[in-house]
Amino acid sequence: MTNLRYLLSIQKIVLTPDGGGGFSTSWENIATNPTVHADISSAGESERYLAMKNQLRKLYHIRIRYRNDLDTSMRLHGSAGSFEILSLQDMDGKRHMLDLLAEKDENE
């Protein structure tokens, strides 16, 4: 049985006009049932090339109870950190648990 010991908020990105023709970005909790209990475990590390240099990123497996209102534009945020959702999968197809692959935002 999975130990869902972390409490995380589901957040979506919000774009706000900055008055100069651009936008500033921020995160806010989704409106309906924004918190979930989760199990978090390391999924290793990978490298990506960004801003003309290799960057190491830490990946995590996150398991939550199934819900159908998540997508890869969202993140999970709580005392364990902020995790940008990379993929979602209902492993057994029974809509009981949802397995996520996420990248931890080390800048938060």
C-alpha positions in Angstrom: 0.0 0.0 0.0 1.2 3.5 -0.9 2.0 5.8 2.0 0.5 9.2 0.9 2.3 11.2 3.6 2.9 14.5 1.8 0.2 17.2 1.4 0.6 19.1 -1.8 -1.4 21.8 -3.6 -2.2 21.6 -7.3 -1.3 24.9 -9.0 -1.7 26.4 -12.4 0.3 29.2 -14.0 -1.3 32.6 -14.3 -0.3 35.3 -16.8 -0.8 38.9 -15.7 -0.4 41.8 -18.1 2.6 43.9 -17.0 1.5 47.1 -18.7 4.3 47.1 -21.2 2.8 44.6 -23.7 4.2 41.5 -21.9 3.1 39.3 -19.0 4.4 38.3 -15.6 3.9 34.8 -14.5 2.8 33.4 -11.1 1.3 30.2 -9.7 -2.1 29.9 -8.0 -4.0 27.0 -6.5 -6.7 25.5 -8.8 -10.2 26.4 -7.7 -11.7 23.0 -7.0 -10.2 20.7 -4.4 -6.6 22.1 -4.7 -4.9 19.7 -2.2 -3.8 16.1 -2.6 -2.0 13.6 -0.4 1.0 12.2 -2.2 3.8 9.7 -2.1 7.1 11.1 -3.4 10.2 9.1 -4.4 13.3 9.9 -6.4 13.3 8.9 -10.1 17.0 9.8 -10.6 18.5 12.7 -12.5 18.9 13.7 -16.2 20.7 16.4 -18.1 19.2 19.0 -20.4 20.8 21.6 -22.5 19.5 25.1 -21.6 20.9 28.6 -21.9 24.0 27.2 -23.7 25.0 24.9 -20.9 24.1 21.4 -19.5 21.8 21.5 -16.5 21.2 18.6 -14.1 17.6 18.1 -13.2 16.1 15.9 -10.4 13.2 13.8 -11.3 10.6 12.3 -9.0 7.8 9.7 -9.1 4.7 11.1 -7.4 1.6 9.0 -6.7 -1.7 10.5 -5.8 -5.3 9.3 -5.8 -6.8 9.5 -9.3 -8.3 12.7 -10.5 -9.1 13.9 -14.0 -8.3 17.6 -13.8 -4.5 17.5 -13.9 -2.2 18.2 -16.9 1.4 18.8 -17.7 1.0 22.6 -17.5 0.5 22.3 -13.7 2.7 21.7 -10.7 2.4 20.3 -7.2 3.6 22.5 -4.4 4.1 22.0 -0.6 6.6 21.7 2.2 8.5 19.0 0.1 9.0 21.6 -2.7 7.5 22.5 -6.0 7.2 19.7 -8.7 6.5 20.5 -12.3 4.4 17.7 -13.9 6.1 16.1 -16.9 3.8 13.1 -17.4 0.7 11.4 -15.9 -0.4 7.8 -16.1 -3.2 5.7 -14.7 -1.0 2.5 -14.4 -3.7 -0.1 -14.0 -6.5 1.7 -15.9 -8.9 1.5 -12.9 -8.8 5.2 -12.0 -7.7 4.5 -8.5 -4.2 6.0 -8.4 -2.4 8.4 -10.7 1.4 8.2 -11.2 3.2 11.3 -12.2 6.8 12.0 -13.3 7.8 15.4 -12.1 10.8 17.7 -12.0 11.7 19.4 -8.8 12.1 23.2 -9.1 15.4 23.8 -7.2 14.9 27.6 -7.4 12.0 27.7 -5.0 
